[in-house]
Amino acid sequence: MVNKDVTFHINNLAYTITVDEELEKELCKYLSLSKNNDTKELLIAYLNLSQEFRMFKKNIEKITEKLSGF
């Protein structure tokens, strides 16, 4: 995977991070690279990603329980 710098503008401040393409795609689902994001949008993005992770974790736990029966 190729790493690249991605800049998010939050509350009129620029934050540049180095990410791979996959992480960039995940982060950009809820935060725009082309406009200034405010604190509310940042919080909503965090909550959405947290919810996705929680659902993923529950699904993994269910699969693990099923596999442990074999």
Secondary structure, DSSP 8 states (H G I E B T S, - for coil): --EEEEEEEETTEEEEEEEEHHHHHHHTTTS-SSSEE-HHHHHHHHHHHHHHHHHHHHHHHHHHHHHHT-
